[in-house]
Amino acid sequence: MRTQIFSALFLTLALLVTSAAQANLETERDYQPVEPTADQARANILIARQLQFGHFKEQDIDDELASETLDAYLNQLDGQRLYFTQGDIDRFSDYRDTMQRALTSGNLEPAFRIYNRFQKRSVQRLEYALSLLDQGIDSFSFEDDDRYRLDRKDAEWAKNTDELDRLWRDRIRNAVLSMRLDGQPDEAIKETLTRRYESQLDRAYDARSEDAFQQWMNAFAGLWDPHTQYLSPRNSENFDINMSLSLEGIGAVLQSKDGYTKVSRVVPGGPAAEEGSLGTADRIVGVAQEDEKMKNVIGWRLGEVVDLIRGPKGSEVRLEVIPAGTQNDMNTHEITIVRDEVKLEEQSAQSDMLEMQNGGEPWQLGVIDIPTFYADLKAARQGDENYRSTTRDVRDLLQELKSDGMDGLVIDLRGNGGGALSEANQLVGLFIENGPTVQVRGSDGSVQVFEDNGSDVAWDGPVVVLVNNLSASASEIFAGAMQDYGRALVVGAQTFGKGTVQAIRPLNHGQLKITQSKFYRVSGASTQNRGVVPDIEIEDRIQRENVAESALDGALAWDEIDTLDYHRYFEFSNVLETVTEKHQARFSKVPEYKLRQRELEMLNERRDRTWVSLNAEQRRADLEAFRDKQLSIVNRRRELQDKEAFESWQAYEKDAESRPAMARRSDLADEGPDFVVREAGAILTDLLAQSEEYASIYNGTPEKGAVAEE
């Protein structure tokens, strides 16, 4: 039976090779097909066993899942449907009947044949693109009413190579038109595009066996959940490609997705965070050292991109970046970052005091900003009694704020991507007398409960916890516990929804990062996928559907387990409706908020475009209309900051080159707490003014059961 299967597969390969010749795939250089190794076949078998029996999600490797693996693989290779034809896809469908056995037996031949076909198609497309550029971009016409489809993930596969030729011609026309409207001369446009396509062509010829294996295994593993992935031997040495903390780089966590190097997280306190222009979900398409020429890195291996970005402390690296949410891959900007180490003191908790008025009464509100949950474990292991950690620093800050007469506290967790679970657990303990803080459920159904066993409450007064779409993991554990205990009102945007725990499993070849547990709140609700839903919502500047866990393919679902024995300190439901109405009435009149709503509407409208015109006059009119809207928002914001308005878009762009990058990215920079923090403070004073019960409940810690749980 095994011999028959291999014979059928080799026959299919012969047909593919014949078809390739018929499709005129020959090039000046010969593409050398990559072949699987015995080590990779063995690793495939081990991965299949680990996924089936060790993952949190119970799932059989049946024919349906095998078919889904093939679809996921094709989407990984050609998600925008720019290389394969419908004929290719039809031939690949012949593998579906044998794919289940291939996945469990370590037969990698089908996956490698598909990969080699993709590389040959890539060579054909890229050489065609370069041939068009060789003919001169002045030969392109932009007078007709043609349109170009920006996002092709749901498009039909091209029927043949002629249709692909038309698609790629329009693709290049779109790039040329975008760059012309950006003010670039034709010579520079041709040079930039030629360099980009030559770089991608070199990568296609430089295909390696490990590239094919990694793509195939990650298409397979991704059907369990997006955080489960195969790590090649190279990537295993540098798990998650984390250029932060002890490594001199830019302070960002990167991942490879759809041929791009994507920013999954900017590390607080790192060089990228300090510079301010690089954000979550941005795509890095070019890297340059100091004054050297920019290298196009589309299609590069993640480790190779990281090697370019890393460098000596104090040196500069230039990045060409496609901003998050931008569909047009020619809409890039350049960022210069000075490499450095992430300094603990720069990502540590910081405090401020906010003076508020409510009903004629003055209120002193403490604000503690926690960028991440950190702990200097090295210093702790060395016996340093003064080692730094989130909980230790917050305790000290609370003492200072109390000494200054703090009436209430706002804890700002916006943008906090998590960190040490132990710190989230201990931080909850600063605000409750004792009790459970989080549950961790394993794949076998067993539940581990983390608890605060101390009775040392650092602050027993009123609290608002501020969150947004990028508050994740440990942030969600803390915010969820404070909400469940009725210890704080949670304000802001629904959080990220990262409620899973991963472990590294060694293989004979590389490693497997596998999801083995999930976090659950003391109320029994998971933080996975849904995150923490705020009591009072303030829409985030970043759209959750673009960055959150729920936006990831295959994300595990939200669920519940048993509720733990705990008590609530206060029932906000008694006053929440009134406080929410006051917030909405007040916040709708805040100039900064109304301005941000205008900006969100404008950016969403532009991001949601499916097509763009290839008519130069229409495209220029669309661009000028967008810039007019954007300039109007910028000038209104400057008016609020008592700054002079820009006379034109060109004046704004010129000024943007010299202004601090943080202001360029948000244009909400302000001395002291921003308007969202001020609104969180206003909500807190509304609570204090609204309810004597709320104000008095903190005169002492309630006895268990003093406030009934709903």
C-alpha positions in Angstrom: 0.0 0.0 0.0 2.8 2.4 0.9 4.6 1.7 -2.4 1.4 2.4 -4.3 1.0 5.7 -2.5 4.5 6.8 -3.3 4.1 5.6 -6.9 1.0 7.8 -7.3 2.8 10.7 -5.7 5.8 10.4 -8.0 3.4 10.1 -11.0 1.8 13.4 -9.9 5.2 15.0 -9.6 6.0 14.0 -13.2 2.7 15.6 -14.3 3.6 18.7 -12.5 7.0 18.9 -14.0 5.5 18.4 -17.5 2.9 21.1 -16.8 5.6 23.4 -15.6 7.5 23.0 -18.9 4.3 23.5 -20.9 3.7 26.7 -18.9 7.1 28.0 -20.0 8.5 28.3 -16.5 12.1 28.1 -17.7 14.3 31.0 -16.6 17.9 32.2 -17.1 18.7 30.5 -13.8 17.4 27.0 -12.9 15.4 26.7 -9.7 16.8 23.8 -7.7 13.9 21.9 -6.0 14.2 21.3 -2.3 13.8 17.9 -0.8 12.7 16.7 2.6 15.1 15.0 5.1 14.7 12.0 7.3 15.0 14.2 10.4 12.2 16.4 9.1 10.0 13.3 8.5 10.7 12.1 12.0 9.9 15.6 13.5 6.6 15.6 11.5 5.5 12.3 13.2 6.5 13.7 16.7 4.6 17.0 16.1 1.5 15.1 15.0 1.6 13.0 18.2 2.2 16.1 20.4 -0.6 18.0 18.8 -3.1 15.1 19.0 -2.3 14.1 22.6 -0.7 17.1 24.3 -2.5 20.2 23.1 -5.3 21.9 25.2 -7.7 21.5 22.3 -8.8 17.9 21.6 -8.8 17.3 17.9 -8.3 14.3 15.7 -6.1 14.2 12.6 -8.8 13.1 10.3 -9.5 13.7 6.6 -11.3 17.0 7.3 -8.4 18.4 9.3 -5.9 17.2 6.6 -7.9 19.0 4.0 -7.9 22.2 6.1 -4.1 21.8 6.5 -3.8 21.9 2.7 -5.9 25.0 2.5 -4.0 26.7 5.3 -0.7 25.8 3.5 -1.9 27.3 0.2 -3.0 30.5 2.1 0.4 30.7 3.8 2.2 30.4 0.5 -0.1 32.5 -1.7 -2.7 34.2 0.6 -3.2 37.1 -1.9 -3.5 34.7 -4.9 -0.8 36.3 -6.9 1.2 33.2 -8.0 -0.8 30.0 -8.4 -3.4 29.5 -11.1 -6.7 27.6 -10.8 -5.0 24.8 -12.7 -2.3 24.5 -9.9 -5.0 24.4 -7.2 -6.9 21.7 -9.1 -3.8 19.6 -9.2 -3.1 20.1 -5.5 -6.6 18.9 -4.7 -5.6 15.5 -5.9 -3.6 15.2 -2.6 -6.5 15.6 -0.3 -7.4 11.9 -0.3 -3.9 10.9 0.9 -3.1 14.0 3.1 -4.3 12.5 6.4 -1.9 9.6 6.1 0.9 11.8 4.9 0.5 14.0 8.1 0.6 11.1 10.5 3.3 9.0 8.7 5.8 11.8 8.0 5.4 11.7 4.3 6.5 15.2 3.2 6.5 14.7 -0.5 3.2 16.3 -1.3 4.0 19.4 0.8 7.4 19.8 -0.8 6.1 19.4 -4.3 3.5 22.2 -3.7 6.3 24.3 -2.2 8.6 23.8 -5.3 5.7 24.6 -7.5 5.2 27.9 -5.6 8.8 28.8 -5.9 8.8 28.2 -9.7 5.6 30.3 -10.0 7.3 33.0 -7.9 10.3 33.0 -10.2 8.0 33.3 -13.2 6.0 36.2 -11.7 9.0 38.2 -10.5 10.9 37.9 -13.7 7.8 39.0 -15.6 7.6 42.1 -13.2 11.3 42.9 -13.8 10.7 42.6 -17.6 8.0 45.2 -17.4 10.2 47.5 -15.4 13.0 47.0 -18.0 10.6 48.3 -20.7 10.3 51.6 -18.8 7.5 52.8 -16.5 6.7 55.6 -18.8 5.0 53.0 -21.0 2.2 52.6 -18.4 -1.0 54.5 -19.0 -3.1 56.0 -16.2 -5.9 57.6 -18.2 -8.5 54.8 -18.3 -11.0 54.0 -15.6 -9.2 50.8 -14.5 -9.2 49.7 -10.9 -6.8 47.6 -8.8 -8.0 45.2 -6.1 -6.0 45.8 -2.9 -6.9 42.7 -0.9 -7.2 39.5 -2.9 -7.5 37.0 -0.1 -11.1 36.3 -1.2 -10.5 36.7 -4.9 -10.8 33.8 -7.4 -7.6 32.1 -8.5 -6.3 33.3 -11.9 -7.5 31.0 -14.7 -4.1 31.0 -16.4 -0.8 32.8 -16.8 -2.2 35.4 -19.1 -4.6 36.5 -16.3 -1.7 36.5 -13.9 0.2 38.7 -16.3 -2.6 41.3 -16.4 -2.9 41.1 -12.6 0.9 41.8 -12.1 0.9 44.5 -14.7 -1.9 46.3 -12.7 0.0 45.6 -9.5 3.1 47.4 -10.8 0.9 50.2 -12.2 -0.6 50.7 -8.8 2.8 50.9 -7.2 4.1 53.3 -9.8 1.1 55.6 -9.4 1.3 55.5 -5.6 4.9 56.5 -5.6 4.4 59.2 -8.3 1.7 60.8 -6.2 4.1 60.7 -3.2 6.4 62.9 -5.2 9.0 60.3 -6.2 10.6 60.7 -9.7 10.3 57.9 -12.2 14.0 57.0 -12.0 13.8 56.5 -8.2 10.5 54.6 -8.6 12.0 52.2 -11.1 15.1 51.7 -8.9 13.0 51.0 -5.8 10.7 48.5 -7.5 13.6 46.8 -9.3 15.5 46.4 -6.1 12.4 45.0 -4.4 11.6 42.4 -7.0 15.2 41.4 -7.5 15.5 40.8 -3.8 12.4 38.6 -3.8 13.7 36.8 -6.8 17.0 36.0 -5.1 15.0 34.6 -2.1 13.0 32.4 -4.4 16.1 30.9 -5.9 17.6 30.6 -2.4 14.8 28.3 -1.1 15.9 25.8 1.5 14.4 22.5 2.7 13.8 23.9 6.1 11.7 26.8 4.6 9.3 24.3 3.1 9.1 22.1 6.2 8.5 25.1 8.5 5.7 26.5 6.4 4.0 23.1 6.2 4.3 22.3 9.9 3.0 25.7 10.9 0.0 25.4 8.6 -0.6 22.1 10.3 0.0 23.3 13.9 -2.0 26.5 13.3 -5.2 24.5 13.0 -5.0 23.9 16.8 -4.4 27.6 17.7 -2.3 30.5 16.5 0.2 30.3 19.3 1.1 26.7 18.6 4.0 26.6 16.1 7.0 24.7 15.0 10.4 26.3 15.6 13.2 25.4 13.3 16.6 24.6 14.9 17.7 28.2 14.0 14.6 29.8 15.5 14.7 27.6 18.5 18.0 29.3 19.5 16.2 32.6 19.6 12.7 31.7 20.7 10.1 34.3 19.6 12.9 36.4 18.1 12.6 38.7 21.1 15.0 41.6 20.6 14.5 43.0 24.1 15.9 43.0 27.6 19.5 41.5 27.4 19.8 41.8 23.6 20.9 45.1 22.0 18.4 45.9 19.3 15.2 47.9 18.9 13.0 46.4 21.6 10.4 44.7 19.6 9.0 41.1 19.2 8.7 40.1 15.6 6.9 37.3 13.8 6.8 36.1 10.2 3.4 36.3 8.5 2.4 36.0 4.8 6.0 36.7 3.7 6.3 39.9 5.8 8.1 40.5 9.1 5.3 41.7 11.4 5.6 43.5 14.7 3.7 41.5 17.3 4.7 43.7 20.3 6.8 46.8 21.0 8.6 46.4 24.4 7.9 49.2 26.8 11.1 51.1 27.7 12.9 49.9 24.6 14.4 52.0 21.8 11.4 51.5 19.4 8.9 52.5 22.2 11.0 55.6 23.0 11.2 56.5 19.3 7.4 56.0 19.0 6.8 55.4 15.3 6.8 51.6 15.3 3.6 50.0 16.3 1.9 46.6 16.8 0.9 45.0 13.5 3.2 47.2 11.4 5.1 45.3 8.7 8.9 45.8 8.2 9.7 45.6 4.5 13.2 47.1 4.4 16.2 47.4 6.7 19.3 49.6 6.4 22.4 50.2 8.5 23.2 53.9 9.2 23.6 55.5 5.7 23.7 52.3 3.7 21.1 51.5 1.0 17.8 50.0 2.1 17.6 46.2 1.8 14.2 44.8 0.8 13.3 42.0 3.2 10.0 40.8 1.9 10.1 37.0 1.8 13.2 36.8 4.0 13.5 34.3 6.8 12.6 35.9 10.2 16.0 35.1 11.7 17.8 36.8 8.8 15.7 40.0 9.2 16.5 40.0 12.9 20.2 39.7 12.2 20.0 42.8 10.1 18.0 44.8 12.7 20.3 43.9 15.6 23.6 45.7 16.1 25.9 47.5 18.5 24.4 49.7 21.2 24.3 53.3 20.0 24.3 52.5 16.3 21.4 53.4 14.0 19.1 51.1 12.0 16.6 52.4 9.4 13.4 50.5 8.8 11.0 50.8 5.9 7.5 50.1 7.4 4.0 49.5 6.1 1.7 50.9 8.9 -0.8 48.6 10.5 -4.1 48.3 8.6 -2.7 49.6 5.3 -3.6 47.4 2.4 -1.4 49.1 -0.2 2.1 47.7 0.3 3.7 50.7 -1.4 2.4 53.0 1.4 5.5 52.9 3.4 7.5 55.3 5.6 11.0 55.2 7.1 11.9 55.0 10.8 15.3 55.6 12.3 16.0 53.9 15.7 19.1 54.0 17.8 19.8 50.6 19.1 20.0 50.1 22.9 19.1 47.8 25.7 15.7 47.9 27.3 16.3 49.5 30.6 14.2 48.2 33.5 13.7 51.7 35.0 12.3 52.9 31.7 9.6 50.2 31.7 8.8 50.4 35.4 5.6 51.7 36.9 5.4 55.5 37.2 3.0 57.7 39.1 1.4 61.1 38.8 -1.2 63.1 40.8 -4.4 64.4 39.1 -6.4 67.2 40.6 -10.1 66.9 39.7 -13.2 68.9 40.6 -16.7 67.3 40.9 -19.7 69.1 42.3 -17.5 71.8 43.7 -15.5 69.3 45.6 -11.7 68.9 45.0 -10.3 65.4 44.6 -6.7 64.2 44.6 -6.4 61.2 42.3 -3.3 59.1 42.0 -2.4 57.7 38.6 -0.1 54.7 38.3 1.0 53.7 34.8 2.2 50.0 34.5 3.7 49.4 31.0 4.5 45.7 31.7 4.6 43.1 34.5 8.3 42.8 35.3 10.7 41.3 37.8 14.4 41.5 38.0 14.7 37.7 38.7 18.5 37.8 38.3 18.9 40.3 41.2 16.4 38.3 43.2 18.3 35.0 42.7 21.5 36.8 43.8 19.9 37.8 47.1 19.4 41.5 46.4 16.7 42.5 48.9 16.0 45.7 46.9 15.4 43.9 43.5 12.9 45.6 41.2 9.5 44.2 40.4 6.0 45.6 39.5 4.5 44.8 42.8 7.4 46.2 44.8 7.4 49.4 42.8 3.7 49.9 42.9 3.6 49.4 46.7 6.2 52.2 47.0 4.3 54.5 44.7 1.1 53.9 46.6 2.8 54.9 49.8 4.0 58.1 48.2 0.6 58.9 46.8 -1.2 58.2 50.1 1.3 60.6 51.8 0.3 63.2 49.3 -3.4 62.9 50.2 -4.7 60.6 47.4 -8.5 60.2 47.4 -8.7 57.6 44.6 -6.5 55.7 42.3 -6.4 55.1 38.5 -4.2 52.2 37.3 -3.3 52.6 33.6 -2.8 49.2 31.9 -3.2 50.5 28.3 -0.7 48.9 26.0 0.5 46.5 28.7 1.1 43.2 26.9 1.6 41.2 30.1 4.7 39.7 31.6 5.3 37.7 34.8 2.2 35.9 36.0 3.5 35.9 39.5 3.5 39.7 39.5 -0.1 39.9 38.3 -1.0 37.6 41.1 0.9 39.6 43.7 -0.3 42.9 42.5 -4.0 41.8 43.0 -2.9 41.1 46.6 -2.1 44.8 47.2 -5.8 45.5 46.9 -7.6 42.6 48.5 -7.2 41.1 51.9 -6.7 37.5 50.6 -8.2 35.0 48.2 -7.7 33.4 44.8 -6.6 35.6 41.8 -6.6 33.3 38.8 -7.2 29.7 37.7 -5.0 27.7 35.2 -6.7 24.7 33.6 -4.5 22.1 31.9 -5.2 19.9 28.9 -6.1 17.1 31.2 -8.8 19.1 32.9 -6.9 19.7 36.1 -7.1 23.2 37.6 -4.4 25.1 39.5 -5.5 28.0 41.6 -3.1 31.0 42.3 -3.9 32.8 45.5 -2.9 35.9 47.5 -2.4 34.6 51.0 -1.2 37.8 52.7 -3.5 40.3 54.4 -1.3 43.3 53.8 -3.5 45.6 51.8 -1.5 48.5 50.4 -4.6 50.6 49.2 -8.1 50.0 50.4 -9.6 53.0 48.6 -11.5 53.4 45.3 -9.9 52.2 42.1 -10.4 52.5 38.4 -8.5 50.2 36.1 -7.9 51.6 32.6 -7.4 49.1 29.7 -7.4 49.0 25.9 -7.2 46.5 23.0 -3.5 45.9 23.6 -3.8 45.1 27.3 -3.1 41.4 27.3 -2.3 38.3 29.3 -1.1 39.3 32.8 -2.9 42.6 32.4 -6.2 40.8 31.8 -5.6 38.6 34.8 -5.2 41.6 37.0 -8.1 43.6 35.5 -10.3 40.6 35.6 -9.6 39.8 39.2 -10.2 43.4 40.3 -13.5 43.4 38.3 -14.6 40.1 39.8 -13.9 41.2 43.3 -15.8 44.4 42.8 -12.6 46.0 43.9 -12.3 48.3 40.8 -14.3 49.7 38.0 -12.8 48.7 34.6 -12.8 51.5 32.1 -11.6 51.6 28.4 -11.7 49.2 25.5 -12.2 45.4 25.5 -8.8 43.8 26.1 -6.7 41.6 23.8 -8.0 38.2 24.8 -4.7 36.3 25.2 -5.7 33.6 27.8 -3.6 30.7 26.8 -0.3 29.3 28.2 2.4 27.8 26.0 5.2 25.4 26.6 8.3 24.4 24.6 8.6 20.7 23.7 11.9 19.5 22.3 11.9 17.5 19.0 14.6 15.5 17.3 14.8 18.5 14.9 13.8 21.9 16.3 11.1 22.5 18.9 7.3 22.7 19.2 5.7 25.6 21.0 2.4 24.2 22.1 -0.6 25.6 24.0 -1.2 23.4 27.0 -3.3 25.6 29.4 -5.8 28.4 29.7 -6.3 31.2 32.1 -9.7 31.6 33.9 -10.9 34.3 36.2 -12.0 33.6 39.8 -15.6 33.9 38.5 -14.8 31.0 36.1 -14.8 33.0 32.9 -11.9 32.6 30.5 -9.8 35.6 29.5 -9.2 33.8 26.1 -10.6 35.4 23.0 -13.1 37.7 24.7 -10.6 39.3 27.1 -12.0 41.6 29.8 -15.1 43.6 28.8 -14.9 47.0 30.5 -17.7 48.3 32.8 -17.6 51.6 30.9 -16.4 51.6 27.3 -14.1 54.2 25.8 -13.4 53.2 22.2 -9.7 52.6 21.4 -7.7 54.4 18.7 -6.6 50.9 17.4 -9.4 48.8 16.1 -9.7 45.5 18.1 -10.6 43.5 15.0 -7.1 44.3 13.6 -4.9 43.3 16.5 -6.8 41.2 19.1 -6.7 37.5 19.7 -10.1 37.1 18.0 -8.5 38.4 14.8 -6.1 35.5 14.7 -7.0 32.5 12.6 -7.8 29.4 14.8 -7.9 31.3 18.1 -9.3 29.1 20.9 -12.8 30.0 22.0 -14.0 31.6 25.2 -15.5 29.3 27.8 -16.1 28.9 31.5 -15.3 26.6 34.4 -16.5 26.5 38.0 -16.6 29.7 40.1 -14.2 29.9 43.0 -15.2 30.9 46.6 -14.6 34.6 46.8 -16.4 37.7 47.9 -17.1 41.1 46.3 -16.2 44.4 47.9 -18.8 46.5 46.1 -21.7 46.1 43.6 -21.1 48.7 41.0 -24.3 47.7 39.2 -26.2 49.8 41.8 -24.6 53.1 40.5 -23.2 52.1 37.1 -26.1 53.3 34.9 -26.0 56.8 36.4 -22.2 57.0 36.2 -22.2 55.8 32.6 -24.8 58.4 31.6 -22.7 61.1 33.2 -19.6 59.8 31.4 -21.3 59.7 28.0 -22.7 63.2 28.4 -19.4 64.6 29.5 -17.1 62.7 27.2 -19.1 63.4 24.0 -18.2 67.1 24.5 -14.5 66.5 25.1 -12.8 68.1 22.1 -10.0 65.5 22.0 -12.5 62.7 21.9 -14.6 64.2 19.1 -11.4 64.8 17.2 -10.3 61.2 17.7 -13.7 59.9 16.5 -13.3 61.9 13.3 -9.8 60.4 12.8 -11.0 56.9 13.4 -13.8 57.3 10.9 -11.4 58.6 8.3 -8.8 55.9 8.9 -11.4 53.1 8.9 -12.9 54.4 5.7 -9.5 54.4 4.0 -8.5 51.0 5.5 -11.8 49.3 4.4 -11.3 50.2 0.7 -11.4 47.1 -1.5 -10.3 48.8 -4.8 -8.3 51.8 -5.8 -8.5 53.7 -9.1 -5.6 53.4 -11.6 -6.7 56.7 -13.2 -4.2 59.3 -12.3 -6.6 62.2 -12.0 -9.1 60.2 -9.9 -6.4 58.9 -7.7 -4.9 62.3 -7.1 -8.3 63.7 -6.2 -8.9 60.9 -3.7 -5.4 61.5 -2.1 -5.9 65.2 -1.9 -9.4 64.7 -0.3 -7.8 62.4 2.3 -5.0 64.7 3.0 -7.4 67.6 3.5 -9.3 65.6 6.1 -6.1 64.6 7.8 -4.7 68.2 7.8 -8.0 69.5 9.2 -7.7 67.0 12.1 -4.0 67.9 12.7 -4.7 71.6 12.7 -7.7 71.2 15.1 -5.5 69.2 17.4 -2.8 71.9 17.2 -5.5 74.5 18.0 -6.3 72.6 21.2 -2.6 72.7 22.1 -2.4 76.4 21.4 -0.1 75.8 18.4 -0.1 77.5 15.0 -2.0 75.7 12.2 -0.2 74.4 9.1 -0.9 76.3 5.9 -0.6 73.2 3.7 0.0 69.4 3.7 3.5 70.1 2.5 4.2 72.3 5.5 2.9 69.6 7.8 5.1 66.9 6.2 8.1 69.1 6.4 7.5 69.8 10.1 6.8 66.1 10.8 10.3 65.2 9.8 11.7 67.2 12.7 9.1 66.8 15.4 9.3 64.0 18.0 8.2 60.7 16.6 5.7 60.1 19.4 3.8 63.2 18.4 3.9 62.0 14.8 2.3 58.7 15.7 -0.5 59.9 17.9 -0.6 63.7 17.9 -2.2 63.3 21.3 1.1 64.0 23.2 0.4 66.3 26.2 2.0 67.1 29.5 0.7 65.1 32.3 -2.2 62.5 32.1 -3.9 62.4 28.7 -7.6 63.0 28.2 -8.6 59.4 28.6 -6.9 59.2 32.0 -8.6 62.5 32.9 -11.9 61.0 32.0 -11.1 57.9 34.1 -10.5 60.2 37.0 -13.8 62.0 36.3 -15.6 58.7 36.4 -14.0 57.9 39.7 -15.1 61.1 41.2 -18.6 60.5 39.9 -18.6 57.2 41.8 -17.4 58.9 45.0 -19.9 61.7 44.7 -22.8 59.4 43.6 -22.6 56.8 46.4 -21.9 57.3 50.0 -21.8 53.5 50.3 -18.9 53.4 47.8 -17.0 56.1 49.6 -17.5 54.5 53.0 -16.9 50.9 52.1 -13.2 51.5 52.0 -13.0 52.7 55.6 -12.2 49.1 56.3 -11.9 45.8 54.5 -15.4 44.1 54.4 -15.9 40.8 56.1 -16.4 37.9 53.8 -20.0 38.0 52.5 -20.5 41.6 53.6 -21.5 42.4 50.0 -23.6 39.8 48.3 -22.4 38.3 45.1 -24.7 38.5 42.1 
